Amino acid sequence: MSIQRHGTTRRYSDAVVHNGTVYLVEVSALADAGVADQTADMLASVECLLAQVGSDKRQLLMATIYLADMADYDAMNAVWDAWVPEGFAPSRACVQARLAKPEYRVEIALTAAIIQD
């Protein structure tokens, strides 16, 4: 099986596809925004990446959400709950973590299936 990398830099790829599965990690580009805006921006980017590789948010298998502060949990969940289609929620974990930059409020690691015709 081949491995396809999308948006590859020296350090990371935006998405990696292998054996009908896509793996991706995303943060928001809105450095000074609150967690709700960062979450919405991040999930919009995730949706675009999924579409680029032949998947969508109904194909989510697993998500790990990293919050800089668990006080942001409810605000992040309000955006997440509106974004995930009813009946298509993946397995999910949400943890507090020190993120790569202090302005990051939320980061996500996702695994999704590729849509098979």
N, C-alpha and C positions, 0 to 999 in steps of 0.2 A: 504494500500500500504506500502510496506517495503521501508526503506531507506538504501542504500548501501554506505558505506564510503570506500574510497581507499586511501592508503598512510596516514593513520591516526596517528597523534601524539597527545600528550596531548593538544596542542594548536590549531591545524588545521588538516584538511584533504586535500590531494592533489585534490581530486574530490569527489563530493557527487552526487549520482544518486537517483532520486525520480520520480515516475510516468512518465517514459519515457524521462526525462530531466536530463542533467548533468550540474553541476555547478562547476566551477573551477577558481582558481586564481593562477597566475604564475609570477615569476620574473626570471631573468637570473642568472646563477651561475658564469658568467664571471664578477667578481667584478671590475676589472680595465679596462674593455673594453669601447669603445664608444657606443653611443646609437644604431647605426646600428647593431653592433655585438651583443649587448645585446638583441635587438629586435629579430634578427634571432635565437639566442640561445633560447630565451623564447618561440618563436613560434614553434621551433622544439620540445621542451618539451611539449607544448600544444598538438601538433599533436600526440605525443606518448601517452599522457594521454587520449586523445579522443579515440584513437584506443583501448586502454586497456579496456574502458568501452563500446565499441561497437558503436562508433560515428566517425565522421571525420569532416574536416573543411567545407565540403559542407552542414553540418547540423547546422552551427552556427545560433543562433537566435539573440543574443545581445552581444556586447562587450563594456566594459568601459576601456579605456586606460588612465593610469596615467603617466604623464611625470614630472620628477623633474624640467625640464626647457622647456618652450614652444619653445625655440630656437631650440630644437631637433625635432620639429614637422615634418619638411620636410624629415629629414633623417629617422625617424621612419616610416613615410608614404611610403617611397620608398620601404622599406622591407615589410611592411604590404601589399601594393598593389601587389607586386610580389607573396606573399604567398596566398592571398585569391583568389580562383578560380573565373574567370569571371562569373558573373551572380549569385554568391552565397554570396555576401556581407551581413553581418548582420546589424541590427540597431547598431549604434555605437556612443559613446561619447568619447571625448578626453579632459582631463583636466590637469591642472598643480596641483601638490600636493607635499607636503613634504613626501617623501617615508621613509620607516622604517630604512634604512641605507643610509648614504650619498653616498656610491658607487653605489646604485641602480639609474639607469637613467630612467627605464621604468618598469611598472607593468601592468598586464592585469587581468580583471575579465570577465569571459565568461559564457554564457549559450548556450547550444546546445541540439538538439534533439538526442535521441538514434535512430539508424537506425532500423526500423521495417521490418521484412521479409514479 
